[in-house]
Amino acid sequence: MSTTSKVVLGVSVLFSGGIVAGVHIQQKRLGERLHEGVLRDLERQNRKQENLRLLEEQVALTKQLEMERSKMLIGKESQQ
């Protein structure tokens, strides 16, 4: 085998190995990005549930405050 053919074979092997390694790295990064997307979605869902809980709490507190105000107004009207 001539020196030129050995060099060409070596370069071809290195180039092919580089391509395979690059594809594996790219697939790993894509998998990580997909996993991060799932984690972001879960966090978004948790925040949404927490916001809904806070909203329901605010609605309940508002109703309670309105009831107390109406009781106070009825009490003031009855005193007059």
Backbone atoms as SQL, in Angstrom:
CREATE TABLE atoms (id INTEGER PRIMARY KEY, chain TEXT, resi INTEGER, resn TEXT, atom TEXT, x REAL, y REAL, z REAL);
INSERT INTO atoms VALUES
  (1, 'A', 1, 'MET', 'N', 0.843, -1.173, 0.000),
  (2, 'A', 1, 'MET', 'CA', 0.000, 0.000, 0.000),
  (3, 'A', 1, 'MET', 'C', 0.894, 1.244, 0.000),
  (4, 'A', 2, 'SER', 'N', 0.583, 2.154, -0.843),
  (5, 'A', 2, 'SER', 'CA', 1.424, 3.338, -0.961),
  (6, 'A', 2, 'SER', 'C', 1.147, 4.320, 0.180),
  (7, 'A', 3, 'THR', 'N', 2.050, 5.224, 0.371),
  (8, 'A', 3, 'THR', 'CA', 1.929, 6.218, 1.425),
  (9, 'A', 3, 'THR', 'C', 0.727, 7.115, 1.186),
  (10, 'A', 4, 'THR', 'N', 0.465, 7.455, -0.032),
  (11, 'A', 4, 'THR', 'CA', -0.670, 8.330, -0.363),
  (12, 'A', 4, 'THR', 'C', -1.988, 7.656, -0.007),
  (13, 'A', 5, 'SER', 'N', -2.105, 6.382, -0.332),
  (14, 'A', 5, 'SER', 'CA', -3.349, 5.675, -0.023),
  (15, 'A', 5, 'SER', 'C', -3.541, 5.522, 1.482),
  (16, 'A', 6, 'LYS', 'N', -2.449, 5.341, 2.224),
  (17, 'A', 6, 'LYS', 'CA', -2.539, 5.256, 3.682),
  (18, 'A', 6, 'LYS', 'C', -3.016, 6.589, 4.271),
  (19, 'A', 7, 'VAL', 'N', -2.500, 7.675, 3.748),
  (20, 'A', 7, 'VAL', 'CA', -2.892, 9.005, 4.217),
  (21, 'A', 7, 'VAL', 'C', -4.364, 9.253, 3.906),
  (22, 'A', 8, 'VAL', 'N', -4.766, 8.919, 2.706),
  (23, 'A', 8, 'VAL', 'CA', -6.168, 9.114, 2.317),
  (24, 'A', 8, 'VAL', 'C', -7.074, 8.256, 3.188),
  (25, 'A', 9, 'LEU', 'N', -6.696, 7.000, 3.442),
  (26, 'A', 9, 'LEU', 'CA', -7.479, 6.118, 4.304),
  (27, 'A', 9, 'LEU', 'C', -7.557, 6.685, 5.728),
  (28, 'A', 10, 'GLY', 'N', -6.447, 7.165, 6.243),
  (29, 'A', 10, 'GLY', 'CA', -6.419, 7.738, 7.593),
  (30, 'A', 10, 'GLY', 'C', -7.303, 8.972, 7.698),
  (31, 'A', 11, 'VAL', 'N', -7.221, 9.838, 6.712),
  (32, 'A', 11, 'VAL', 'CA', -8.052, 11.047, 6.705),
  (33, 'A', 11, 'VAL', 'C', -9.523, 10.673, 6.604),
  (34, 'A', 12, 'SER', 'N', -9.839, 9.684, 5.783),
  (35, 'A', 12, 'SER', 'CA', -11.228, 9.239, 5.633),
  (36, 'A', 12, 'SER', 'C', -11.768, 8.672, 6.938),
  (37, 'A', 13, 'VAL', 'N', -10.953, 7.863, 7.628),
  (38, 'A', 13, 'VAL', 'CA', -11.368, 7.282, 8.908),
  (39, 'A', 13, 'VAL', 'C', -11.589, 8.386, 9.940),
  (40, 'A', 14, 'LEU', 'N', -10.655, 9.343, 10.019),
  (41, 'A', 14, 'LEU', 'CA', -10.800, 10.446, 10.972),
  (42, 'A', 14, 'LEU', 'C', -12.032, 11.295, 10.646),
  (43, 'A', 15, 'PHE', 'N', -12.254, 11.569, 9.380),
  (44, 'A', 15, 'PHE', 'CA', -13.402, 12.367, 8.966),
  (45, 'A', 15, 'PHE', 'C', -14.707, 11.649, 9.315),
  (46, 'A', 16, 'SER', 'N', -14.773, 10.349, 9.018),
  (47, 'A', 16, 'SER', 'CA', -15.975, 9.566, 9.334),
  (48, 'A', 16, 'SER', 'C', -16.211, 9.510, 10.840),
  (49, 'A', 17, 'GLY', 'N', -15.145, 9.325, 11.598),
  (50, 'A', 17, 'GLY', 'CA', -15.255, 9.307, 13.058),
  (51, 'A', 17, 'GLY', 'C', -15.736, 10.643, 13.591),
  (52, 'A', 18, 'GLY', 'N', -15.246, 11.721, 12.995),
  (53, 'A', 18, 'GLY', 'CA', -15.694, 13.053, 13.405),
  (54, 'A', 18, 'GLY', 'C', -17.167, 13.263, 13.134),
  (55, 'A', 19, 'ILE', 'N', -17.621, 12.784, 11.974),
  (56, 'A', 19, 'ILE', 'CA', -19.043, 12.920, 11.646),
  (57, 'A', 19, 'ILE', 'C', -19.895, 12.127, 12.621),
  (58, 'A', 20, 'VAL', 'N', -19.492, 10.885, 12.923),
  (59, 'A', 20, 'VAL', 'CA', -20.254, 10.048, 13.863),
  (60, 'A', 20, 'VAL', 'C', -20.296, 10.705, 15.239),
  (61, 'A', 21, 'ALA', 'N', -19.150, 11.204, 15.701),
  (62, 'A', 21, 'ALA', 'CA', -19.106, 11.870, 17.008),
  (63, 'A', 21, 'ALA', 'C', -19.980, 13.114, 17.002),
  (64, 'A', 22, 'GLY', 'N', -19.939, 13.882, 15.914),
  (65, 'A', 22, 'GLY', 'CA', -20.766, 15.092, 15.820),
  (66, 'A', 22, 'GLY', 'C', -22.246, 14.779, 15.870),
  (67, 'A', 23, 'VAL', 'N', -22.658, 13.714, 15.189),
  (68, 'A', 23, 'VAL', 'CA', -24.068, 13.329, 15.197),
  (69, 'A', 23, 'VAL', 'C', -24.491, 12.903, 16.597),
  (70, 'A', 24, 'HIS', 'N', -23.642, 12.140, 17.277),
  (71, 'A', 24, 'HIS', 'CA', -23.975, 11.716, 18.641),
  (72, 'A', 24, 'HIS', 'C', -24.097, 12.907, 19.586),
  (73, 'A', 25, 'ILE', 'N', -23.200, 13.848, 19.470),
  (74, 'A', 25, 'ILE', 'CA', -23.248, 15.050, 20.307),
  (75, 'A', 25, 'ILE', 'C', -24.514, 15.846, 20.016),
  (76, 'A', 26, 'GLN', 'N', -24.851, 15.974, 18.728),
  (77, 'A', 26, 'GLN', 'CA', -26.043, 16.710, 18.343),
  (78, 'A', 26, 'GLN', 'C', -27.307, 16.020, 18.883),
  (79, 'A', 27, 'GLN', 'N', -27.369, 14.700, 18.818),
  (80, 'A', 27, 'GLN', 'CA', -28.523, 13.967, 19.343),
  (81, 'A', 27, 'GLN', 'C', -28.631, 14.125, 20.857),
  (82, 'A', 28, 'LYS', 'N', -27.504, 14.115, 21.537),
  (83, 'A', 28, 'LYS', 'CA', -27.514, 14.281, 22.990),
  (84, 'A', 28, 'LYS', 'C', -28.040, 15.667, 23.364),
  (85, 'A', 29, 'ARG', 'N', -27.585, 16.698, 22.658),
  (86, 'A', 29, 'ARG', 'CA', -28.058, 18.059, 22.925),
  (87, 'A', 29, 'ARG', 'C', -29.553, 18.184, 22.652),
  (88, 'A', 30, 'LEU', 'N', -30.020, 17.562, 21.573),
  (89, 'A', 30, 'LEU', 'CA', -31.444, 17.602, 21.250),
  (90, 'A', 30, 'LEU', 'C', -32.262, 16.923, 22.346),
  (91, 'A', 31, 'GLY', 'N', -31.787, 15.784, 22.836),
  (92, 'A', 31, 'GLY', 'CA', -32.471, 15.096, 23.929),
  (93, 'A', 31, 'GLY', 'C', -32.526, 15.950, 25.181),
  (94, 'A', 32, 'GLU', 'N', -31.442, 16.636, 25.486),
  (95, 'A', 32, 'GLU', 'CA', -31.410, 17.524, 26.654),
  (96, 'A', 32, 'GLU', 'C', -32.398, 18.674, 26.491),
  (97, 'A', 33, 'ARG', 'N', -32.456, 19.241, 25.279),
  (98, 'A', 33, 'ARG', 'CA', -33.397, 20.342, 25.032),
  (99, 'A', 33, 'ARG', 'C', -34.836, 19.870, 25.181),
  (100, 'A', 34, 'LEU', 'N', -35.122, 18.676, 24.668),
  (101, 'A', 34, 'LEU', 'CA', -36.477, 18.141, 24.800),
  (102, 'A', 34, 'LEU', 'C', -36.828, 17.923, 26.265),
  (103, 'A', 35, 'HIS', 'N', -35.878, 17.408, 27.033),
  (104, 'A', 35, 'HIS', 'CA', -36.117, 17.180, 28.462),
  (105, 'A', 35, 'HIS', 'C', -36.331, 18.504, 29.192),
  (106, 'A', 36, 'GLU', 'N', -35.553, 19.512, 28.844),
  (107, 'A', 36, 'GLU', 'CA', -35.731, 20.834, 29.449),
  (108, 'A', 36, 'GLU', 'C', -37.109, 21.397, 29.114),
  (109, 'A', 37, 'GLY', 'N', -37.586, 21.132, 27.905),
  (110, 'A', 37, 'GLY', 'CA', -38.923, 21.573, 27.520),
  (111, 'A', 37, 'GLY', 'C', -39.996, 20.931, 28.381),
  (112, 'A', 38, 'VAL', 'N', -39.833, 19.654, 28.675),
  (113, 'A', 38, 'VAL', 'CA', -40.789, 18.959, 29.537),
  (114, 'A', 38, 'VAL', 'C', -40.757, 19.570, 30.934),
  (115, 'A', 39, 'LEU', 'N', -39.565, 19.830, 31.438),
  (116, 'A', 39, 'LEU', 'CA', -39.449, 20.421, 32.780),
  (117, 'A', 39, 'LEU', 'C', -40.074, 21.814, 32.823),
  (118, 'A', 40, 'ARG', 'N', -39.865, 22.603, 31.754),
  (119, 'A', 40, 'ARG', 'CA', -40.492, 23.933, 31.703),
  (120, 'A', 40, 'ARG', 'C', -42.011, 23.818, 31.677),
  (121, 'A', 41, 'ASP', 'N', -42.528, 22.844, 30.927),
  (122, 'A', 41, 'ASP', 'CA', -43.977, 22.654, 30.877),
  (123, 'A', 41, 'ASP', 'C', -44.534, 22.266, 32.246),
  (124, 'A', 42, 'LEU', 'N', -43.831, 21.392, 32.956),
  (125, 'A', 42, 'LEU', 'CA', -44.279, 21.000, 34.294),
  (126, 'A', 42, 'LEU', 'C', -44.264, 22.198, 35.242),
  (127, 'A', 43, 'GLU', 'N', -43.215, 23.004, 35.157),
  (128, 'A', 43, 'GLU', 'CA', -43.122, 24.198, 36.002),
  (129, 'A', 43, 'GLU', 'C', -44.244, 25.174, 35.665),
  (130, 'A', 44, 'ARG', 'N', -44.530, 25.333, 34.363),
  (131, 'A', 44, 'ARG', 'CA', -45.617, 26.211, 33.934),
  (132, 'A', 44, 'ARG', 'C', -46.963, 25.726, 34.474),
  (133, 'A', 45, 'GLN', 'N', -47.178, 24.411, 34.438),
  (134, 'A', 45, 'GLN', 'CA', -48.424, 23.849, 34.965),
  (135, 'A', 45, 'GLN', 'C', -48.529, 24.077, 36.466),
  (136, 'A', 46, 'ASN', 'N', -47.419, 23.912, 37.178),
  (137, 'A', 46, 'ASN', 'CA', -47.427, 24.142, 38.625),
  (138, 'A', 46, 'ASN', 'C', -47.740, 25.603, 38.942),
  (139, 'A', 47, 'ARG', 'N', -47.131, 26.524, 38.173),
  (140, 'A', 47, 'ARG', 'CA', -47.419, 27.947, 38.392),
  (141, 'A', 47, 'ARG', 'C', -48.882, 28.258, 38.103),
  (142, 'A', 48, 'LYS', 'N', -49.419, 27.646, 37.064),
  (143, 'A', 48, 'LYS', 'CA', -50.818, 27.876, 36.707),
  (144, 'A', 48, 'LYS', 'C', -51.737, 27.375, 37.820),
  (145, 'A', 49, 'GLN', 'N', -51.462, 26.203, 38.363),
  (146, 'A', 49, 'GLN', 'CA', -52.265, 25.680, 39.462),
  (147, 'A', 49, 'GLN', 'C', -52.170, 26.583, 40.691),
  (148, 'A', 50, 'GLU', 'N', -50.975, 27.058, 40.966),
  (149, 'A', 50, 'GLU', 'CA', -50.790, 27.952, 42.113),
  (150, 'A', 50, 'GLU', 'C', -51.548, 29.255, 41.893),
  (151, 'A', 51, 'ASN', 'N', -51.496, 29.788, 40.673),
  (152, 'A', 51, 'ASN', 'CA', -52.227, 31.020, 40.372),
  (153, 'A', 51, 'ASN', 'C', -53.736, 30.816, 40.508),
  (154, 'A', 52, 'LEU', 'N', -54.230, 29.669, 40.061),
  (155, 'A', 52, 'LEU', 'CA', -55.658, 29.378, 40.200),
  (156, 'A', 52, 'LEU', 'C', -56.050, 29.269, 41.676),
  (157, 'A', 53, 'ARG', 'N', -55.182, 28.629, 42.461),
  (158, 'A', 53, 'ARG', 'CA', -55.456, 28.508, 43.893),
  (159, 'A', 53, 'ARG', 'C', -55.500, 29.888, 44.543),
  (160, 'A', 54, 'LEU', 'N', -54.540, 30.752, 44.185),
  (161, 'A', 54, 'LEU', 'CA', -54.516, 32.106, 44.736),
  (162, 'A', 54, 'LEU', 'C', -55.748, 32.900, 44.302),
  (163, 'A', 55, 'LEU', 'N', -56.165, 32.715, 43.048),
  (164, 'A', 55, 'LEU', 'CA', -57.351, 33.404, 42.562),
  (165, 'A', 55, 'LEU', 'C', -58.592, 32.964, 43.329),
  (166, 'A', 56, 'GLU', 'N', -58.734, 31.649, 43.551),
  (167, 'A', 56, 'GLU', 'CA', -59.876, 31.155, 44.307),
  (168, 'A', 56, 'GLU', 'C', -59.857, 31.695, 45.741),
  (169, 'A', 57, 'GLU', 'N', -58.667, 31.770, 46.308),
  (170, 'A', 57, 'GLU', 'CA', -58.524, 32.317, 47.657),
  (171, 'A', 57, 'GLU', 'C', -58.940, 33.786, 47.681),
  (172, 'A', 58, 'GLN', 'N', -58.529, 34.548, 46.671),
  (173, 'A', 58, 'GLN', 'CA', -58.903, 35.961, 46.592),
  (174, 'A', 58, 'GLN', 'C', -60.407, 36.127, 46.424),
  (175, 'A', 59, 'VAL', 'N', -61.018, 35.262, 45.615),
  (176, 'A', 59, 'VAL', 'CA', -62.467, 35.335, 45.422),
  (177, 'A', 59, 'VAL', 'C', -63.172, 35.066, 46.736),
  (178, 'A', 60, 'ALA', 'N', -62.722, 34.062, 47.469),
  (179, 'A', 60, 'ALA', 'CA', -63.342, 33.732, 48.759),
  (180, 'A', 60, 'ALA', 'C', -63.174, 34.889, 49.738),
  (181, 'A', 61, 'LEU', 'N', -61.987, 35.476, 49.771),
  (182, 'A', 61, 'LEU', 'CA', -61.749, 36.595, 50.684),
  (183, 'A', 61, 'LEU', 'C', -62.604, 37.810, 50.292),
  (184, 'A', 62, 'THR', 'N', -62.766, 38.039, 49.006),
  (185, 'A', 62, 'THR', 'CA', -63.587, 39.153, 48.540),
  (186, 'A', 62, 'THR', 'C', -65.042, 38.951, 48.955),
  (187, 'A', 63, 'LYS', 'N', -65.551, 37.732, 48.791),
  (188, 'A', 63, 'LYS', 'CA', -66.925, 37.441, 49.204),
  (189, 'A', 63, 'LYS', 'C', -67.095, 37.647, 50.704),
  (190, 'A', 64, 'GLN', 'N', -66.101, 37.196, 51.464),
  (191, 'A', 64, 'GLN', 'CA', -66.160, 37.360, 52.916),
  (192, 'A', 64, 'GLN', 'C', -66.165, 38.846, 53.280),
  (193, 'A', 65, 'LEU', 'N', -65.326, 39.628, 52.639),
  (194, 'A', 65, 'LEU', 'CA', -65.257, 41.060, 52.911),
  (195, 'A', 65, 'LEU', 'C', -66.576, 41.747, 52.550),
  (196, 'A', 66, 'GLU', 'N', -67.147, 41.371, 51.416),
  (197, 'A', 66, 'GLU', 'CA', -68.424, 41.958, 51.016),
  (198, 'A', 66, 'GLU', 'C', -69.526, 41.611, 52.009),
  (199, 'A', 67, 'MET', 'N', -69.511, 40.392, 52.517),
  (200, 'A', 67, 'MET', 'CA', -70.520, 39.994, 53.515),
  (201, 'A', 67, 'MET', 'C', -70.349, 40.811, 54.799),
  (202, 'A', 68, 'GLU', 'N', -69.107, 40.985, 55.232),
  (203, 'A', 68, 'GLU', 'CA', -68.855, 41.763, 56.441),
  (204, 'A', 68, 'GLU', 'C', -69.281, 43.219, 56.245),
  (205, 'A', 69, 'ARG', 'N', -69.011, 43.783, 55.068),
  (206, 'A', 69, 'ARG', 'CA', -69.411, 45.159, 54.787),
  (207, 'A', 69, 'ARG', 'C', -70.926, 45.299, 54.792),
  (208, 'A', 70, 'SER', 'N', -71.606, 44.325, 54.176),
  (209, 'A', 70, 'SER', 'CA', -73.066, 44.410, 54.144),
  (210, 'A', 70, 'SER', 'C', -73.641, 44.258, 55.552),
  (211, 'A', 71, 'LYS', 'N', -73.036, 43.431, 56.399),
  (212, 'A', 71, 'LYS', 'CA', -73.489, 43.291, 57.785),
  (213, 'A', 71, 'LYS', 'C', -73.288, 44.603, 58.538),
  (214, 'A', 72, 'MET', 'N', -72.139, 45.255, 58.279),
  (215, 'A', 72, 'MET', 'CA', -71.873, 46.529, 58.949),
  (216, 'A', 72, 'MET', 'C', -72.877, 47.585, 58.495),
  (217, 'A', 73, 'LEU', 'N', -73.175, 47.610, 57.198),
  (218, 'A', 73, 'LEU', 'CA', -74.139, 48.583, 56.677),
  (219, 'A', 73, 'LEU', 'C', -75.525, 48.320, 57.264),
  (220, 'A', 74, 'ILE', 'N', -75.928, 47.065, 57.359),
  (221, 'A', 74, 'ILE', 'CA', -77.234, 46.731, 57.944),
  (222, 'A', 74, 'ILE', 'C', -77.269, 47.132, 59.418),
  (223, 'A', 75, 'GLY', 'N', -76.144, 46.906, 60.113),
  (224, 'A', 75, 'GLY', 'CA', -76.069, 47.296, 61.522),
  (225, 'A', 75, 'GLY', 'C', -76.154, 48.800, 61.688),
  (226, 'A', 76, 'LYS', 'N', -75.488, 49.559, 60.818),
  (227, 'A', 76, 'LYS', 'CA', -75.542, 51.018, 60.895),
  (228, 'A', 76, 'LYS', 'C', -76.951, 51.527, 60.575),
  (229, 'A', 77, 'GLU', 'N', -77.609, 50.917, 59.590),
  (230, 'A', 77, 'GLU', 'CA', -78.958, 51.336, 59.222),
  (231, 'A', 77, 'GLU', 'C', -79.954, 51.049, 60.350),
  (232, 'A', 78, 'SER', 'N', -79.735, 49.936, 61.039),
  (233, 'A', 78, 'SER', 'CA', -80.665, 49.582, 62.129),
  (234, 'A', 78, 'SER', 'C', -80.454, 50.498, 63.333),
  (235, 'A', 79, 'GLN', 'N', -79.240, 51.034, 63.519),
  (236, 'A', 79, 'GLN', 'CA', -78.967, 51.928, 64.635),
  (237, 'A', 79, 'GLN', 'C', -79.595, 53.292, 64.388),
  (238, 'A', 80, 'GLN', 'N', -79.764, 53.668, 63.147),
  (239, 'A', 80, 'GLN', 'CA', -80.293, 55.004, 62.827),
  (240, 'A', 80, 'GLN', 'C', -81.759, 54.935, 62.909);
